[in-house]
Amino acid sequence: MEKVHVNALIIGGGAAGLWLLDQLRREGRSALLVESKSLGTGQTISAQGILHSGLKYSLQGLLTASAREARDMPAIWRKCLEGNSQPDLSRTNIRSQSFYLWGTNSASSKLGMWGARLGLQVTPQAVSPHNAPALLKGCSGAIFSVAEQVISCEALLADLAEANQKQIVQVAETDGTDFCLGGDGRVQSVILNSPDGKQVEVIADWNVFAAGKGNAELRSAVGLDSRKQQTRPLHMVMICGGLPEFYGHCVDGATTRVSITSAKRSDGEVVWQVGGKIAEDGVDMNRDDLIARTRAELLETMPGISLEEARWATYRVERAEGTTMTGGRPDSFRIERDANVLTAWPTKLVLVPQLTQGLANTICSSPARSSDELEKLASWPRPMVAIAPWDREQSWTSLNLSSSTVAA
Ligand SMILES: Cc1cc2nc3c(=O)[nH]c(=O)nc-3n(C[C@H](O)[C@H](O)[C@H](O)COP(=O)(O)OP(=O)(O)OC[C@H]3O[C@@H](n4cnc5c(N)ncnc54)[C@H](O)[C@@H]3O)c2cc1C
């Protein structure tokens, strides 16, 4: 069997694995990324793409650890999105440069103070009632605009993959990676199996698990504790039909009632992705009940909304993160280091640059290897970018057709 020596073998091609691959190539390291499905399957393709400034995590007026971790990140992303820093993300489309933040009660007027008071780089700007978007006209609480960018996660995955094509290969969905373990807890090598029956043995200084939810299974496969990972499920709602592009969080105290972002389906129609507390509460609901609850929530929080032409769908997805004592969201990214295995969870898309810097600091402590041996994989298949939930969905529910389901 052919052998390939690399500085790092990265297993999993979501935002974390792809960004790390790009960084290692720029730092002159030899790295190979393997993907068993499509790039970003799981979290990245399902994400809302909000580059949080930390404001969402400080709505109770405290600079939480989560807010502290996130506050410098949007500036790093902004430079990459402008093409003024690496990775060059100038072709990743920015869906929106800002976000509305609105409340449903009189206490919401305090929201504007938090950003500045807590030293966040992004502070909410008050929006006067006559400048409010039509959807929020007549809203009883205060309305703010926040300069948080929202990106297309599909475009991000495509950009990072295109820049590093030669270092990314498709492995079989089942048994794509067979681990050969040494007695010292190290992974000696990994046999890669392609979907079309090719095999190669990869000997890596570092084996990086960046497989999202798949990290638990990978850890078990090499004898590591899979309980270092927790998952938190979400049941997200999608709405299309006569809706304008809109980006906003409706907040009530420290809770984000709904968090709305817009994407475009491949036929050009605007789709809303609705997350926030409703997507957490929706985990225990079936599709119809969640749609009914979301409809009621939107009618209550957005006085100007018309849902007459709306068609609805939902999708379930799990967030994968390092375990916390409470089972709640970790404040930051998480890296577990075990012999020559690094397991990585970014926790949030916005924290990926910090996560990969931490990984690269460890990996780059080994002497650089040449990338020439990667030529042995030149004929291997390459993975596609995952299909977004709104393009994958086959049937949309139209409540105005007495709850009938219509084709996409
Ligand atoms: C609904 C939702 C909305 C979100 N919104 C935001 C947001 O607005 N802002 C924000 O900052 N964060 C957000 N997040 C969090 C963010 O999406 C994640 O933190 C981030 O995308 C995780 O990236 P990842 O690369 O670690 O994992 P993933 O994106 O899950 O990628 C893992 C990859 O590994 C592959 N894989 C799995 N097992 C194997 C294997 N055995 N071999 C090879 N490959 C394998 C998978 O196919 C996949 O391609 C959101 C998350 C969700 C679920």
The ligand as an SDF file (V2000), in Angstrom:
LIG
                    3D

 53 58  0  0  0  0  0  0  0  0999 V2000
  -28.7560   25.5660   13.4120 C   0  0  0  0  0  0  0  0  0  0  0  0
  -27.4000   26.1180   13.7920 C   0  0  0  0  0  0  0  0  0  0  0  0
  -27.1780   27.4880   13.6840 C   0  0  0  0  0  0  0  0  0  0  0  0
  -25.9270   28.0140   14.0120 C   0  0  0  0  0  0  0  0  0  0  0  0
  -25.7340   29.3460   13.8450 N   0  0  0  0  0  0  0  0  0  0  0  0
  -24.5410   29.8880   14.1510 C   0  0  0  0  0  0  0  0  0  0  0  0
  -24.3290   31.2740   13.9390 C   0  0  0  0  0  0  0  0  0  0  0  0
  -25.1970   31.9860   13.4370 O   0  0  0  0  0  0  0  0  0  0  0  0
  -23.1210   31.7900   14.2940 N   0  0  0  0  0  0  0  0  0  0  0  0
  -22.1320   31.0310   14.8400 C   0  0  0  0  0  0  0  0  0  0  0  0
  -21.0680   31.5700   15.1540 O   0  0  0  0  0  0  0  0  0  0  0  0
  -22.3010   29.6800   15.0250 N   0  0  0  0  0  0  0  0  0  0  0  0
  -23.4710   29.1060   14.6820 C   0  0  0  0  0  0  0  0  0  0  0  0
  -23.6620   27.7560   14.8450 N   0  0  0  0  0  0  0  0  0  0  0  0
  -22.5470   26.9170   15.3250 C   0  0  0  0  0  0  0  0  0  0  0  0
  -21.6320   26.5200   14.1450 C   0  0  0  0  0  0  0  0  0  0  0  0
  -22.4150   26.1250   13.0520 O   0  0  0  0  0  0  0  0  0  0  0  0
  -20.6870   25.3930   14.5180 C   0  0  0  0  0  0  0  0  0  0  0  0
  -19.9700   25.7290   15.6790 O   0  0  0  0  0  0  0  0  0  0  0  0
  -19.6620   25.1080   13.4150 C   0  0  0  0  0  0  0  0  0  0  0  0
  -20.2390   25.1470   12.1420 O   0  0  0  0  0  0  0  0  0  0  0  0
  -19.0640   23.7190   13.6560 C   0  0  0  0  0  0  0  0  0  0  0  0
  -18.1810   23.4380   12.6030 O   0  0  0  0  0  0  0  0  0  0  0  0
  -17.3600   22.0690   12.5700 P   0  0  0  0  0  0  0  0  0  0  0  0
  -16.4570   22.1660   11.3900 O   0  0  0  0  0  0  0  0  0  0  0  0
  -16.7550   21.7960   13.8970 O   0  0  0  0  0  0  0  0  0  0  0  0
  -18.4450   20.9200   12.3860 O   0  0  0  0  0  0  0  0  0  0  0  0
  -19.4390   20.5240   11.1920 P   0  0  0  0  0  0  0  0  0  0  0  0
  -19.8700   21.7090   10.4260 O   0  0  0  0  0  0  0  0  0  0  0  0
  -20.4940   19.6860   11.8130 O   0  0  0  0  0  0  0  0  0  0  0  0
  -18.5400   19.6480   10.2120 O   0  0  0  0  0  0  0  0  0  0  0  0
  -18.0910   18.3460   10.5130 C   0  0  0  0  0  0  0  0  0  0  0  0
  -17.6740   17.6740    9.2170 C   0  0  0  0  0  0  0  0  0  0  0  0
  -17.0400   16.4380    9.5300 O   0  0  0  0  0  0  0  0  0  0  0  0
  -17.5390   15.4410    8.6490 C   0  0  0  0  0  0  0  0  0  0  0  0
  -17.3750   14.1320    9.2880 N   0  0  0  0  0  0  0  0  0  0  0  0
  -18.0710   13.6160   10.3280 C   0  0  0  0  0  0  0  0  0  0  0  0
  -17.5940   12.3930   10.6560 N   0  0  0  0  0  0  0  0  0  0  0  0
  -16.5680   12.1180    9.7950 C   0  0  0  0  0  0  0  0  0  0  0  0
  -15.6910   11.0120    9.6030 C   0  0  0  0  0  0  0  0  0  0  0  0
  -15.7420    9.9290   10.3910 N   0  0  0  0  0  0  0  0  0  0  0  0
  -14.7710   11.0640    8.6220 N   0  0  0  0  0  0  0  0  0  0  0  0
  -14.6820   12.1580    7.8150 C   0  0  0  0  0  0  0  0  0  0  0  0
  -15.4990   13.2390    7.9330 N   0  0  0  0  0  0  0  0  0  0  0  0
  -16.4290   13.2260    8.9190 C   0  0  0  0  0  0  0  0  0  0  0  0
  -19.0010   15.8440    8.4370 C   0  0  0  0  0  0  0  0  0  0  0  0
  -19.5470   15.2260    7.2810 O   0  0  0  0  0  0  0  0  0  0  0  0
  -18.8500   17.3500    8.3000 C   0  0  0  0  0  0  0  0  0  0  0  0
  -18.5480   17.7360    6.9840 O   0  0  0  0  0  0  0  0  0  0  0  0
  -24.8940   27.1800   14.4940 C   0  0  0  0  0  0  0  0  0  0  0  0
  -25.1110   25.8020   14.6100 C   0  0  0  0  0  0  0  0  0  0  0  0
  -26.3460   25.2720   14.2480 C   0  0  0  0  0  0  0  0  0  0  0  0
  -26.5490   23.7950   14.3430 C   0  0  0  0  0  0  0  0  0  0  0  0
  1  2  1  0
  2  3  1  0
  2 52  2  0
  3  4  2  0
  4  5  1  0
  4 50  1  0
  5  6  2  0
  6  7  1  0
  6 13  1  0
  7  8  2  0
  7  9  1  0
  9 10  1  0
 10 11  2  0
 10 12  1  0
 12 13  2  0
 13 14  1  0
 14 15  1  0
 14 50  1  0
 15 16  1  0
 16 17  1  0
 16 18  1  0
 18 19  1  0
 18 20  1  0
 20 21  1  0
 20 22  1  0
 22 23  1  0
 23 24  1  0
 24 25  2  0
 24 26  1  0
 24 27  1  0
 27 28  1  0
 28 29  2  0
 28 30  1  0
 28 31  1  0
 31 32  1  0
 32 33  1  0
 33 34  1  0
 33 48  1  0
 34 35  1  0
 35 36  1  0
 35 46  1  0
 36 37  1  0
 36 45  1  0
 37 38  2  0
 38 39  1  0
 39 40  1  0
 39 45  2  0
 40 41  1  0
 40 42  2  0
 42 43  1  0
 43 44  2  0
 44 45  1  0
 46 47  1  0
 46 48  1  0
 48 49  1  0
 50 51  2  0
 51 52  1  0
 52 53  1  0
M  END
$$$$
